[in-house]
Amino acid sequence: METKDLTKLMLEIKQNADKNPSVTTSEMMALIQKRMSNTLKIDQKEIIK
């Protein structure tokens, strides 16, 4: 996962938190894990090529 992807993800999380302050940390962590696993799948596909 590249730094710019991580930065974009962090910004998105902050925006979500600002929009919806009731979102729990665990929900945020679940979102992060989902995004990161999706990104890892993409990275793996690129490596396999």
N, CA, C, O and CB atoms as a CASP TS submission, in Angstrom:
PFRMAT TS
TARGET T0000
AUTHOR 0000-0000-0000
METHOD Language model
MODEL 1
PARENT N/A
ATOM      1  N   MET     1       0.849  -1.193   0.000  1.00  0.00           N
ATOM      2  CA  MET     1       0.000   0.000   0.000  1.00  0.00           C
ATOM      3  C   MET     1       0.882   1.240   0.000  1.00  0.00           C
ATOM      4  O   MET     1       1.766   1.396   0.843  1.00  0.00           O
ATOM      5  CB  MET     1      -0.959   0.007   1.227  1.00  0.00           C
ATOM      6  N   GLU     2       0.627   2.108  -0.952  1.00  0.00           N
ATOM      7  CA  GLU     2       1.464   3.296  -1.068  1.00  0.00           C
ATOM      8  C   GLU     2       1.035   4.378  -0.088  1.00  0.00           C
ATOM      9  O   GLU     2      -0.099   4.396   0.392  1.00  0.00           O
ATOM     10  CB  GLU     2       1.419   3.834  -2.488  1.00  0.00           C
ATOM     11  N   THR     3       1.961   5.269   0.192  1.00  0.00           N
ATOM     12  CA  THR     3       1.703   6.343   1.154  1.00  0.00           C
ATOM     13  C   THR     3       0.544   7.217   0.714  1.00  0.00           C
ATOM     14  O   THR     3      -0.282   7.611   1.537  1.00  0.00           O
ATOM     15  CB  THR     3       2.949   7.196   1.344  1.00  0.00           C
ATOM     16  N   LYS     4       0.471   7.528  -0.587  1.00  0.00           N
ATOM     17  CA  LYS     4      -0.621   8.391  -1.058  1.00  0.00           C
ATOM     18  C   LYS     4      -1.984   7.724  -0.863  1.00  0.00           C
ATOM     19  O   LYS     4      -2.970   8.404  -0.579  1.00  0.00           O
ATOM     20  CB  LYS     4      -0.418   8.745  -2.541  1.00  0.00           C
ATOM     21  N   ASP     5      -2.046   6.412  -1.012  1.00  0.00           N
ATOM     22  CA  ASP     5      -3.298   5.685  -0.762  1.00  0.00           C
ATOM     23  C   ASP     5      -3.686   5.789   0.704  1.00  0.00           C
ATOM     24  O   ASP     5      -4.850   6.000   1.043  1.00  0.00           O
ATOM     25  CB  ASP     5      -3.165   4.203  -1.172  1.00  0.00           C
ATOM     26  N   LEU     6      -2.693   5.637   1.562  1.00  0.00           N
ATOM     27  CA  LEU     6      -2.921   5.708   2.997  1.00  0.00           C
ATOM     28  C   LEU     6      -3.373   7.108   3.402  1.00  0.00           C
ATOM     29  O   LEU     6      -4.277   7.268   4.222  1.00  0.00           O
ATOM     30  CB  LEU     6      -1.651   5.317   3.760  1.00  0.00           C
ATOM     31  N   THR     7      -2.728   8.124   2.813  1.00  0.00           N
ATOM     32  CA  THR     7      -3.097   9.515   3.099  1.00  0.00           C
ATOM     33  C   THR     7      -4.525   9.784   2.666  1.00  0.00           C
ATOM     34  O   THR     7      -5.293  10.427   3.382  1.00  0.00           O
ATOM     35  CB  THR     7      -2.139  10.491   2.398  1.00  0.00           C
ATOM     36  N   LYS     8      -4.878   9.285   1.480  1.00  0.00           N
ATOM     37  CA  LYS     8      -6.242   9.456   0.971  1.00  0.00           C
ATOM     38  C   LYS     8      -7.243   8.779   1.895  1.00  0.00           C
ATOM     39  O   LYS     8      -8.309   9.325   2.181  1.00  0.00           O
ATOM     40  CB  LYS     8      -6.367   8.888  -0.456  1.00  0.00           C
ATOM     41  N   LEU     9      -6.891   7.584   2.360  1.00  0.00           N
ATOM     42  CA  LEU     9      -7.750   6.844   3.275  1.00  0.00           C
ATOM     43  C   LEU     9      -7.934   7.605   4.591  1.00  0.00           C
ATOM     44  O   LEU     9      -9.046   7.697   5.110  1.00  0.00           O
ATOM     45  CB  LEU     9      -7.166   5.452   3.543  1.00  0.00           C
ATOM     46  N   MET    10      -6.843   8.145   5.122  1.00  0.00           N
ATOM     47  CA  MET    10      -6.912   8.902   6.374  1.00  0.00           C
ATOM     48  C   MET    10      -7.816  10.120   6.227  1.00  0.00           C
ATOM     49  O   MET    10      -8.616  10.421   7.113  1.00  0.00           O
ATOM     50  CB  MET    10      -5.509   9.338   6.815  1.00  0.00           C
ATOM     51  N   LEU    11      -7.683  10.816   5.104  1.00  0.00           N
ATOM     52  CA  LEU    11      -8.504  11.994   4.837  1.00  0.00           C
ATOM     53  C   LEU    11      -9.975  11.603   4.758  1.00  0.00           C
ATOM     54  O   LEU    11     -10.844  12.289   5.297  1.00  0.00           O
ATOM     55  CB  LEU    11      -8.061  12.683   3.531  1.00  0.00           C
ATOM     56  N   GLU    12     -10.239  10.494   4.081  1.00  0.00           N
ATOM     57  CA  GLU    12     -11.607  10.001   3.944  1.00  0.00           C
ATOM     58  C   GLU    12     -12.197   9.650   5.315  1.00  0.00           C
ATOM     59  O   GLU    12     -13.356   9.952   5.598  1.00  0.00           O
ATOM     60  CB  GLU    12     -11.645   8.771   3.013  1.00  0.00           C
ATOM     61  N   ILE    13     -11.389   9.013   6.153  1.00  0.00           N
ATOM     62  CA  ILE    13     -11.841   8.660   7.505  1.00  0.00           C
ATOM     63  C   ILE    13     -12.162   9.914   8.300  1.00  0.00           C
ATOM     64  O   ILE    13     -13.168   9.971   9.006  1.00  0.00           O
ATOM     65  CB  ILE    13     -10.772   7.825   8.240  1.00  0.00           C
ATOM     66  N   LYS    14     -11.304  10.916   8.182  1.00  0.00           N
ATOM     67  CA  LYS    14     -11.535  12.163   8.911  1.00  0.00           C
ATOM     68  C   LYS    14     -12.838  12.820   8.438  1.00  0.00           C
ATOM     69  O   LYS    14     -13.627  13.299   9.252  1.00  0.00           O
ATOM     70  CB  LYS    14     -10.340  13.133   8.722  1.00  0.00           C
ATOM     71  N   GLN    15     -13.054  12.838   7.131  1.00  0.00           N
ATOM     72  CA  GLN    15     -14.279  13.426   6.590  1.00  0.00           C
ATOM     73  C   GLN    15     -15.506  12.664   7.076  1.00  0.00           C
ATOM     74  O   GLN    15     -16.514  13.270   7.438  1.00  0.00           O
ATOM     75  CB  GLN    15     -14.237  13.439   5.057  1.00  0.00           C
ATOM     76  N   ASN    16     -15.421  11.342   7.085  1.00  0.00           N
ATOM     77  CA  ASN    16     -16.527  10.518   7.592  1.00  0.00           C
ATOM     78  C   ASN    16     -16.803  10.819   9.055  1.00  0.00           C
ATOM     79  O   ASN    16     -17.957  10.922   9.472  1.00  0.00           O
ATOM     80  CB  ASN    16     -16.213   9.025   7.415  1.00  0.00           C
ATOM     81  N   ALA    17     -15.727  10.959   9.837  1.00  0.00           N
ATOM     82  CA  ALA    17     -15.869  11.233  11.264  1.00  0.00           C
ATOM     83  C   ALA    17     -16.495  12.613  11.481  1.00  0.00           C
ATOM     84  O   ALA    17     -17.314  12.795  12.382  1.00  0.00           O
ATOM     85  CB  ALA    17     -14.499  11.146  11.972  1.00  0.00           C
ATOM     86  N   ASP    18     -16.105  13.580  10.652  1.00  0.00           N
ATOM     87  CA  ASP    18     -16.670  14.928  10.766  1.00  0.00           C
ATOM     88  C   ASP    18     -18.154  14.924  10.416  1.00  0.00           C
ATOM     89  O   ASP    18     -18.958  15.600  11.057  1.00  0.00           O
ATOM     90  CB  ASP    18     -15.913  15.911   9.852  1.00  0.00           C
ATOM     91  N   LYS    19     -18.503  14.155   9.394  1.00  0.00           N
ATOM     92  CA  LYS    19     -19.903  14.088   8.950  1.00  0.00           C
ATOM     93  C   LYS    19     -20.768  13.322   9.940  1.00  0.00           C
ATOM     94  O   LYS    19     -21.925  13.669  10.178  1.00  0.00           O
ATOM     95  CB  LYS    19     -19.993  13.434   7.572  1.00  0.00           C
ATOM     96  N   ASN    20     -20.184  12.274  10.511  1.00  0.00           N
ATOM     97  CA  ASN    20     -20.956  11.370  11.352  1.00  0.00           C
ATOM     98  C   ASN    20     -20.187  11.071  12.641  1.00  0.00           C
ATOM     99  O   ASN    20     -19.550  10.024  12.755  1.00  0.00           O
ATOM    100  CB  ASN    20     -21.278  10.060  10.593  1.00  0.00           C
ATOM    101  N   PRO    21     -20.244  11.981  13.604  1.00  0.00           N
ATOM    102  CA  PRO    21     -19.440  11.833  14.827  1.00  0.00           C
ATOM    103  C   PRO    21     -19.815  10.604  15.656  1.00  0.00           C
ATOM    104  O   PRO    21     -19.040  10.192  16.519  1.00  0.00           O
ATOM    105  CB  PRO    21     -19.584  13.068  15.681  1.00  0.00           C
ATOM    106  N   SER    22     -20.980  10.016  15.412  1.00  0.00           N
ATOM    107  CA  SER    22     -21.412   8.871  16.218  1.00  0.00           C
ATOM    108  C   SER    22     -20.768   7.557  15.768  1.00  0.00           C
ATOM    109  O   SER    22     -20.927   6.529  16.428  1.00  0.00           O
ATOM    110  CB  SER    22     -22.923   8.742  16.159  1.00  0.00           C
ATOM    111  N   VAL    23     -20.042   7.589  14.644  1.00  0.00           N
ATOM    112  CA  VAL    23     -19.373   6.375  14.168  1.00  0.00           C
ATOM    113  C   VAL    23     -18.305   5.962  15.182  1.00  0.00           C
ATOM    114  O   VAL    23     -17.494   6.778  15.621  1.00  0.00           O
ATOM    115  CB  VAL    23     -18.739   6.600  12.754  1.00  0.00           C
ATOM    116  N   THR    24     -18.324   4.689  15.538  1.00  0.00           N
ATOM    117  CA  THR    24     -17.394   4.206  16.567  1.00  0.00           C
ATOM    118  C   THR    24     -16.026   3.893  15.967  1.00  0.00           C
ATOM    119  O   THR    24     -15.875   3.728  14.756  1.00  0.00           O
ATOM    120  CB  THR    24     -17.963   2.956  17.261  1.00  0.00           C
ATOM    121  N   THR    25     -15.052   3.817  16.841  1.00  0.00           N
ATOM    122  CA  THR    25     -13.691   3.480  16.420  1.00  0.00           C
ATOM    123  C   THR    25     -13.656   2.105  15.762  1.00  0.00           C
ATOM    124  O   THR    25     -12.945   1.903  14.778  1.00  0.00           O
ATOM    125  CB  THR    25     -12.729   3.519  17.620  1.00  0.00           C
ATOM    126  N   SER    26     -14.413   1.170  16.298  1.00  0.00           N
ATOM    127  CA  SER    26     -14.387  -0.184  15.723  1.00  0.00           C
ATOM    128  C   SER    26     -14.965  -0.194  14.303  1.00  0.00           C
ATOM    129  O   SER    26     -14.493  -0.937  13.442  1.00  0.00           O
ATOM    130  CB  SER    26     -15.176  -1.162  16.620  1.00  0.00           C
ATOM    131  N   GLU    27     -15.985   0.631  14.066  1.00  0.00           N
ATOM    132  CA  GLU    27     -16.524   0.733  12.704  1.00  0.00           C
ATOM    133  C   GLU    27     -15.485   1.334  11.764  1.00  0.00           C
ATOM    134  O   GLU    27     -15.345   0.900  10.620  1.00  0.00           O
ATOM    135  CB  GLU    27     -17.813   1.585  12.690  1.00  0.00           C
ATOM    136  N   MET    28     -14.759   2.335  12.256  1.00  0.00           N
ATOM    137  CA  MET    28     -13.684   2.945  11.465  1.00  0.00           C
ATOM    138  C   MET    28     -12.611   1.915  11.149  1.00  0.00           C
ATOM    139  O   MET    28     -12.136   1.831  10.016  1.00  0.00           O
ATOM    140  CB  MET    28     -13.066   4.146  12.213  1.00  0.00           C
ATOM    141  N   MET    29     -12.227   1.124  12.161  1.00  0.00           N
ATOM    142  CA  MET    29     -11.198   0.109  11.965  1.00  0.00           C
ATOM    143  C   MET    29     -11.659  -0.933  10.941  1.00  0.00           C
ATOM    144  O   MET    29     -10.867  -1.401  10.123  1.00  0.00           O
ATOM    145  CB  MET    29     -10.851  -0.572  13.306  1.00  0.00           C
ATOM    146  N   ALA    30     -12.925  -1.284  10.992  1.00  0.00           N
ATOM    147  CA  ALA    30     -13.463  -2.258  10.035  1.00  0.00           C
ATOM    148  C   ALA    30     -13.373  -1.695   8.616  1.00  0.00           C
ATOM    149  O   ALA    30     -13.027  -2.411   7.677  1.00  0.00           O
ATOM    150  CB  ALA    30     -14.937  -2.619  10.384  1.00  0.00           C
ATOM    151  N   LEU    31     -13.685  -0.419   8.473  1.00  0.00           N
ATOM    152  CA  LEU    31     -13.597   0.234   7.169  1.00  0.00           C
ATOM    153  C   LEU    31     -12.151   0.229   6.666  1.00  0.00           C
ATOM    154  O   LEU    31     -11.887  -0.069   5.501  1.00  0.00           O
ATOM    155  CB  LEU    31     -14.132   1.681   7.251  1.00  0.00           C
ATOM    156  N   ILE    32     -11.231   0.561   7.559  1.00  0.00           N
ATOM    157  CA  ILE    32      -9.806   0.591   7.195  1.00  0.00           C
ATOM    158  C   ILE    32      -9.355  -0.802   6.743  1.00  0.00           C
ATOM    159  O   ILE    32      -8.694  -0.948   5.715  1.00  0.00           O
ATOM    160  CB  ILE    32      -8.938   1.082   8.396  1.00  0.00           C
ATOM    161  N   GLN    33      -9.721  -1.819   7.527  1.00  0.00           N
ATOM    162  CA  GLN    33      -9.295  -3.178   7.190  1.00  0.00           C
ATOM    163  C   GLN    33      -9.862  -3.610   5.843  1.00  0.00           C
ATOM    164  O   GLN    33      -9.178  -4.255   5.049  1.00  0.00           O
ATOM    165  CB  GLN    33      -9.730  -4.163   8.283  1.00  0.00           C
ATOM    166  N   LYS    34     -11.130  -3.244   5.592  1.00  0.00           N
ATOM    167  CA  LYS    34     -11.756  -3.598   4.327  1.00  0.00           C
ATOM    168  C   LYS    34     -11.014  -2.927   3.170  1.00  0.00           C
ATOM    169  O   LYS    34     -10.696  -3.568   2.168  1.00  0.00           O
ATOM    170  CB  LYS    34     -13.246  -3.194   4.326  1.00  0.00           C
ATOM    171  N   ARG    35     -10.750  -1.654   3.319  1.00  0.00           N
ATOM    172  CA  ARG    35     -10.031  -0.916   2.279  1.00  0.00           C
ATOM    173  C   ARG    35      -8.646  -1.483   2.045  1.00  0.00           C
ATOM    174  O   ARG    35      -8.213  -1.653   0.905  1.00  0.00           O
ATOM    175  CB  ARG    35      -9.927   0.551   2.647  1.00  0.00           C
ATOM    176  N   MET    36      -7.955  -1.776   3.139  1.00  0.00           N
ATOM    177  CA  MET    36      -6.584  -2.270   3.004  1.00  0.00           C
ATOM    178  C   MET    36      -6.570  -3.655   2.370  1.00  0.00           C
ATOM    179  O   MET    36      -5.695  -3.948   1.555  1.00  0.00           O
ATOM    180  CB  MET    36      -5.887  -2.308   4.373  1.00  0.00           C
ATOM    181  N   SER    37      -7.516  -4.502   2.725  1.00  0.00           N
ATOM    182  CA  SER    37      -7.527  -5.836   2.118  1.00  0.00           C
ATOM    183  C   SER    37      -7.880  -5.742   0.634  1.00  0.00           C
ATOM    184  O   SER    37      -7.352  -6.504  -0.176  1.00  0.00           O
ATOM    185  CB  SER    37      -8.529  -6.760   2.850  1.00  0.00           C
ATOM    186  N   ASN    38      -8.764  -4.819   0.274  1.00  0.00           N
ATOM    187  CA  ASN    38      -9.062  -4.599  -1.143  1.00  0.00           C
ATOM    188  C   ASN    38      -7.818  -4.120  -1.880  1.00  0.00           C
ATOM    189  O   ASN    38      -7.530  -4.581  -2.985  1.00  0.00           O
ATOM    190  CB  ASN    38     -10.205  -3.576  -1.307  1.00  0.00           C
ATOM    191  N   THR    39      -7.084  -3.197  -1.271  1.00  0.00           N
ATOM    192  CA  THR    39      -5.865  -2.675  -1.882  1.00  0.00           C
ATOM    193  C   THR    39      -4.817  -3.777  -2.003  1.00  0.00           C
ATOM    194  O   THR    39      -4.119  -3.866  -3.013  1.00  0.00           O
ATOM    195  CB  THR    39      -5.309  -1.496  -1.062  1.00  0.00           C
ATOM    196  N   LEU    40      -4.706  -4.617  -0.975  1.00  0.00           N
ATOM    197  CA  LEU    40      -3.744  -5.711  -1.020  1.00  0.00           C
ATOM    198  C   LEU    40      -4.074  -6.685  -2.144  1.00  0.00           C
ATOM    199  O   LEU    40      -3.172  -7.187  -2.815  1.00  0.00           O
ATOM    200  CB  LEU    40      -3.709  -6.445   0.319  1.00  0.00           C
ATOM    201  N   LYS    41      -5.357  -6.955  -2.352  1.00  0.00           N
ATOM    202  CA  LYS    41      -5.763  -7.845  -3.446  1.00  0.00           C
ATOM    203  C   LYS    41      -5.315  -7.258  -4.782  1.00  0.00           C
ATOM    204  O   LYS    41      -4.810  -7.978  -5.643  1.00  0.00           O
ATOM    205  CB  LYS    41      -7.302  -8.067  -3.438  1.00  0.00           C
ATOM    206  N   ILE    42      -5.501  -5.959  -4.951  1.00  0.00           N
ATOM    207  CA  ILE    42      -5.083  -5.287  -6.179  1.00  0.00           C
ATOM    208  C   ILE    42      -3.564  -5.394  -6.332  1.00  0.00           C
ATOM    209  O   ILE    42      -3.065  -5.709  -7.412  1.00  0.00           O
ATOM    210  CB  ILE    42      -5.529  -3.797  -6.173  1.00  0.00           C
ATOM    211  N   ASP    43      -2.833  -5.132  -5.244  1.00  0.00           N
ATOM    212  CA  ASP    43      -1.370  -5.221  -5.266  1.00  0.00           C
ATOM    213  C   ASP    43      -0.923  -6.626  -5.662  1.00  0.00           C
ATOM    214  O   ASP    43       0.000  -6.784  -6.461  1.00  0.00           O
ATOM    215  CB  ASP    43      -0.783  -4.844  -3.890  1.00  0.00           C
ATOM    216  N   GLN    44      -1.572  -7.639  -5.107  1.00  0.00           N
ATOM    217  CA  GLN    44      -1.202  -9.021  -5.404  1.00  0.00           C
ATOM    218  C   GLN    44      -1.445  -9.343  -6.874  1.00  0.00           C
ATOM    219  O   GLN    44      -0.639 -10.027  -7.506  1.00  0.00           O
ATOM    220  CB  GLN    44      -1.989  -9.990  -4.514  1.00  0.00           C
ATOM    221  N   LYS    45      -2.563  -8.848  -7.420  1.00  0.00           N
ATOM    222  CA  LYS    45      -2.847  -9.085  -8.841  1.00  0.00           C
ATOM    223  C   LYS    45      -1.749  -8.468  -9.702  1.00  0.00           C
ATOM    224  O   LYS    45      -1.322  -9.064 -10.691  1.00  0.00           O
ATOM    225  CB  LYS    45      -4.231  -8.502  -9.231  1.00  0.00           C
ATOM    226  N   GLU    46      -1.294  -7.271  -9.327  1.00  0.00           N
ATOM    227  CA  GLU    46      -0.237  -6.609 -10.097  1.00  0.00           C
ATOM    228  C   GLU    46       1.077  -7.361  -9.999  1.00  0.00           C
ATOM    229  O   GLU    46       1.845  -7.413 -10.960  1.00  0.00           O
ATOM    230  CB  GLU    46      -0.048  -5.176  -9.618  1.00  0.00           C
ATOM    231  N   ILE    47       1.335  -7.945  -8.833  1.00  0.00           N
ATOM    232  CA  ILE    47       2.568  -8.709  -8.623  1.00  0.00           C
ATOM    233  C   ILE    47       2.542  -9.992  -9.457  1.00  0.00           C
ATOM    234  O   ILE    47       3.557 -10.389 -10.029  1.00  0.00           O
ATOM    235  CB  ILE    47       2.756  -9.044  -7.119  1.00  0.00           C
ATOM    236  N   ILE    48       1.381 -10.634  -9.522  1.00  0.00           N
ATOM    237  CA  ILE    48       1.236 -11.905 -10.245  1.00  0.00           C
ATOM    238  C   ILE    48       1.475 -11.733 -11.746  1.00  0.00           C
ATOM    239  O   ILE    48       2.023 -12.625 -12.394  1.00  0.00           O
ATOM    240  CB  ILE    48      -0.159 -12.492 -10.007  1.00  0.00           C
ATOM    241  N   LYS    49       1.070 -10.599 -12.293  1.00  0.00           N
ATOM    242  CA  LYS    49       1.214 -10.358 -13.742  1.00  0.00           C
ATOM    243  C   LYS    49       2.637 -10.555 -14.230  1.00  0.00           C
ATOM    244  O   LYS    49       2.911 -10.389 -15.418  1.00  0.00           O
ATOM    245  CB  LYS    49       0.760  -8.954 -14.085  1.00  0.00           C
TER
END
